[in-house]
Amino acid sequence: MSDRSGYAAVVPNVVLRGGPLDGEQRHVESRAPIGIEVDDHRAVYRPTAELDTEFPTLAVWVYDHAETA
């Protein structure tokens, strides 16, 4: 008997570069900048047109700035 929940695993499509989340992989559905809560602030990452050298199938999103949460 297989354990099927009906949901497929979410596959990362971007890797974050720079800032507090450097190297983290995420699945992003839009090309708009994203803000991710980190401790007491929000780290903002923006998309680039580059593919990563370490993970060649993932797009690179770079750290842009921090905002207060």
Backbone bond lengths (Angstrom), bond angles and torsions (degrees), N, CA, C in turn:
res aa  C-N    CA-C-N  psi(-1)  N-CA   C-N-CA  omega(-1)  CA-C   N-CA-C  phi
1 M - - - 1.453 - - 1.532 108.54 -
2 S 1.304 117.49 130.53 1.461 120.48 179.44 1.523 110.25 -97.38
3 D 1.301 114.69 149.44 1.463 121.30 179.77 1.518 108.37 -96.05
4 R 1.323 117.50 100.03 1.461 121.48 -178.67 1.516 109.65 -117.98
5 S 1.298 115.60 123.13 1.460 119.64 -178.75 1.523 112.13 -94.01
6 G 1.326 116.95 -11.46 1.455 119.92 -177.80 1.521 113.16 91.42
7 Y 1.329 116.69 -1.26 1.459 121.09 179.88 1.520 109.77 -116.15
8 A 1.310 116.02 133.68 1.463 120.57 175.90 1.528 109.24 -83.84
9 A 1.298 116.44 151.15 1.470 120.86 176.55 1.526 109.01 -65.10
10 V 1.320 116.09 140.92 1.462 121.15 177.94 1.524 108.03 -81.01
11 V 1.309 115.71 123.86 1.459 121.49 -177.71 1.526 109.13 -96.47
12 P 1.332 118.18 128.86 1.468 120.10 177.96 1.528 111.09 -61.92
13 N 1.325 115.79 143.39 1.461 120.24 175.98 1.523 112.41 -125.69
14 V 1.333 117.24 -1.88 1.467 121.00 176.44 1.528 109.73 -138.44
15 V 1.327 114.84 155.36 1.461 121.47 171.64 1.527 106.50 -122.85
16 L 1.329 115.84 135.86 1.463 121.31 -179.08 1.516 109.18 -87.92
17 R 1.319 117.39 133.94 1.463 122.26 -179.36 1.524 109.78 -124.31
18 G 1.329 115.33 132.03 1.462 122.32 -179.17 1.513 110.51 87.67
19 G 1.305 115.44 169.35 1.458 121.19 176.65 1.515 113.91 65.75
20 P 1.329 116.70 -166.06 1.455 121.45 -173.11 1.522 114.62 -72.77
21 L 1.317 118.59 -16.99 1.466 121.45 -177.17 1.525 112.37 -110.31
22 D 1.314 117.51 24.00 1.464 122.47 -177.38 1.527 111.45 -52.28
23 G 1.322 115.94 127.22 1.457 122.05 177.67 1.518 114.45 90.21
24 E 1.324 118.21 -9.19 1.463 120.33 179.72 1.520 110.01 -72.09
25 Q 1.325 115.97 140.31 1.459 121.64 178.93 1.517 109.09 -103.79
26 R 1.324 115.90 139.16 1.467 122.15 -178.27 1.517 109.84 -139.30
27 H 1.324 115.29 161.48 1.466 121.10 169.59 1.524 106.55 -104.47
28 V 1.322 116.30 122.99 1.461 122.19 -178.11 1.525 107.46 -123.50
29 E 1.331 116.93 134.81 1.463 121.16 -177.11 1.516 114.25 -98.91
30 S 1.327 118.05 -11.42 1.455 122.26 -176.67 1.531 109.47 -129.95
31 R 1.311 117.02 155.83 1.467 121.12 177.64 1.523 111.29 -90.38
32 A 1.303 118.74 12.72 1.465 122.78 177.42 1.521 109.27 -81.60
33 P 1.339 118.01 149.57 1.470 120.01 175.91 1.530 110.78 -54.77
34 I 1.332 115.47 149.01 1.459 120.48 -179.97 1.521 109.99 -120.96
35 G 1.314 116.32 148.43 1.460 122.59 175.11 1.519 108.72 -114.80
36 I 1.324 116.97 130.81 1.453 122.16 -178.23 1.525 108.20 -123.68
37 E 1.325 116.01 127.33 1.457 121.11 -179.37 1.528 110.48 -66.90
38 V 1.326 116.67 126.62 1.458 123.40 177.13 1.522 106.57 -134.38
39 D 1.326 116.65 110.00 1.463 122.12 -177.42 1.527 110.31 53.92
40 D 1.328 117.72 -116.79 1.460 120.56 -175.90 1.532 113.43 -103.32
41 H 1.339 117.12 18.27 1.460 119.55 176.90 1.531 110.12 -143.77
42 R 1.309 114.97 175.66 1.462 122.33 179.20 1.527 107.60 -116.19
43 A 1.335 116.24 124.11 1.465 121.57 176.51 1.527 107.91 -90.71
44 V 1.318 116.55 126.54 1.458 121.48 -178.19 1.529 108.98 -104.95
45 Y 1.331 114.85 127.50 1.466 122.43 178.78 1.516 108.37 -119.14
46 R 1.330 115.40 144.26 1.466 120.46 -179.97 1.527 109.39 -123.25
47 P 1.328 116.83 150.51 1.462 120.44 -177.99 1.520 112.69 -74.51
48 T 1.321 115.61 153.57 1.459 122.43 170.88 1.525 107.39 -123.11
49 A 1.295 117.00 176.38 1.466 121.95 177.47 1.531 111.20 -95.49
50 E 1.329 117.20 8.48 1.461 121.72 -175.05 1.528 112.37 -95.36
51 L 1.339 114.56 152.82 1.457 121.26 168.06 1.520 107.60 -98.49
52 D 1.307 117.18 150.43 1.461 122.09 -177.05 1.524 111.23 -76.20
53 T 1.318 117.23 146.35 1.472 120.55 178.58 1.529 111.13 -78.59
54 E 1.325 117.79 -35.02 1.465 120.86 179.10 1.530 111.56 -75.66
55 F 1.331 116.18 -38.05 1.468 122.56 179.00 1.532 107.57 -123.81
56 P 1.332 118.99 83.93 1.469 122.19 -170.59 1.527 115.76 -64.34
57 T 1.319 118.60 -12.24 1.466 119.77 177.78 1.526 112.12 -93.54
58 L 1.342 117.23 -1.98 1.464 120.83 -177.48 1.525 111.71 -108.25
59 A 1.311 115.80 139.41 1.470 121.69 175.00 1.527 108.74 -75.79
60 V 1.316 115.74 151.04 1.465 121.44 180.00 1.522 109.87 -94.80
61 W 1.331 115.05 129.37 1.457 122.34 170.54 1.513 106.06 -116.05
62 V 1.320 117.75 130.76 1.463 121.57 -174.86 1.534 111.64 -107.85
63 Y 1.325 113.38 148.99 1.457 121.19 177.19 1.515 109.19 -64.32
64 D 1.321 115.85 130.69 1.462 120.68 -178.51 1.529 110.82 -108.66
65 H 1.328 117.40 -51.67 1.464 120.72 -179.35 1.524 110.00 -169.70
66 A 1.336 114.80 172.93 1.465 121.18 176.11 1.523 109.03 -114.02
67 E 1.319 115.24 147.74 1.464 121.93 176.60 1.519 108.26 -126.18
68 T 1.317 117.17 153.42 1.461 119.06 175.15 1.515 108.30 -73.97
69 A 1.316 115.39 139.91 1.478 119.87 -176.15 1.506 111.62 -80.46
